[in-house]
Amino acid sequence: MGDMNIQAIEQYRSDFLKEVEERVEEGHWVKMCMQCGVCSGSCPFGPHWAHPPQEIFMMIRAGKREEVLSSDSMWMCTSCYNCVVRCPRQLPITQIMHGLATYAHRLGLAPRNQPTRDFSILFWENCTKTGRVNELKLTLGVYFREGLMAGIKKAWNMRNIGFGLLLTKRLNPFELFKGHACKDQKGIHAMLKKAQEIEARRHKLPA
Amino acid sequence: MAKKEYAFYPGCSSQLKASASNYLVSVNAMCKTLDVKLTTIPDWNCCGASISYAGAGELPRHVLNARNFALSEQHLPGQDIVATCAACWLGARETKEKLDASSQLLADTNEALKAAGLHYEGKAEIRHMVAVLIEDFGYAELGKPVVKPLEGLKFAGYVGCQTNRPFGIAGESFENPMYLDKLVETVGAEALTQYDQKVTCCGGALAFSETEKAMKQIKDIVESAYDHGADMIVTPCPLCQANVEVYQSEINKTHSTKFAMPVTYYSQLMTVAYGGTPKEAGLDGHIIKPTKLQEIAVKVVPKR
């Protein structure tokens, strides 16, 4: 991961905007932002962003590579799409924030132990393993990500919700052993591997 | 009424003993009354939801969705794909629009799909169940099978985010969509049209990772329902339903509130209004019991 970051710095020098345009999903839209701030004001988690989207866009153009990619900000996106529908220039802001977060993660620059990053990775691994989400393992994965004791504490705190879901048949303890699954898991894994290869090629990422 | 057929994409949360299993139960009952045949796409897979981005990237996400499209085209040719989950629908619809707009992306997708022995033609349409109800039936038609109007019940129509933005239901505004209120009125209940948290985000998947922040959103959503005199909240989204229902007890612990606001699905209202039993409406799947809906559901169906 470190190598990939060094390679990117060497390739793009101080042109962070170009780097974003070539390597980040929907990155070519960044130059279109007119700094009105509607996105920042529309975000349900707005107060929790160190740099709201409007600022992120300007920071990219100002070449603040390290500050943007190591920021906690993009990980605050709840995918509510409020900014997208309100943006006067119709920037796909949600996708750009996801794209920036993903790129930061791939370069190894995303903040360590960022809970939403951890959950995002966990979700992807969970759902692609068998082709379908295993909700029990996903939830336990979140609770136990900071270790056994922290996990037990968190699970204990959430016990009422867990029992409630169990009693209403919305949680299956046996998913720990065998959950829902697709039949053609081999095909799914092969096609995703292929997709990752093609994506690396398209985004000019080193293999 | 003419029988209508669709390719069905139920999504992970609708599966047996999953978090929105009662949603599917009520959708099945509703569709039975409306004479809708839903055929599940064989071996469908998860859409990746909106949260998996950091692991997924762009193309793998589209390929996941395109696999379902390809399977649907192969096994259920000519049928529209219908999703009941907001995130499934949004993810699939986004992929569909992206692939329609870019021949490069479509070619890349098909190159990857080939590894699973599949090919996507680009024909299948992706629709949300709510759009099917409104566009293929219409409110008047949906009102015809009502045998038990939900008289006296007041609903806060919580539309949430992902059935509303960025695509939404055709003809509706993003800021104040009216379709859910109209569905509530169609089944004879009162829609609290002034409910101001109608399109507020519940925190979505971040309820798992940023629970405190999400709980603040949920508190606003529930509090406003009480302020407007709601008996229940109704929503079209399984994640909204789960978040807004299950976190109320936690909010009560931290804020000394006494929230116990049931959160239901539109399909449950319709099933009960159509004369379905509490079981058929999936009313046994709630932590906070929708008692008033249950009372109507157990009443003997009056002769028409």
Interface residues (C-beta under 8 A of the other chain):
Chain A: E25 P44 F45 H48 M76 T78 S79 C80 Y81 N82 V84 V85 R86 P92 T94 H98 G99 A101 T102 H105 R106 A110 P115 T116 R117 D118 F119 S120 I121 F123 W124 E125 C127 T128 G131 R132 V133 E135 L138 T139 V142 M158 N160 I161 G164 L165 L167 T168 K169 R170 L171 N172 E175 H180 C182 K183 D184 G187 I188 A190 M191 L192 K193 K194 A195 Q196 I198 E199 R202
Chain B: C12 S13 Q15 L16 K17 A18 S19 A20 S21 N22 D43 W44 N45 C46 G48 A49 S50 I51 S52 Y53 A54 G55 A56 G57 E58 L59 P60 H62 V63 L64 R67 D108 T109 E111 A112 L113 K114 A115 A116 G117 L118 C161 Q162 R165 P166 F174 V199 T200 C201 G203 G204 A205 L206 F208 S209 E210 K213 A214 Q217 A242 V246 Y247 S249 E250 D284 G285 H286 I287
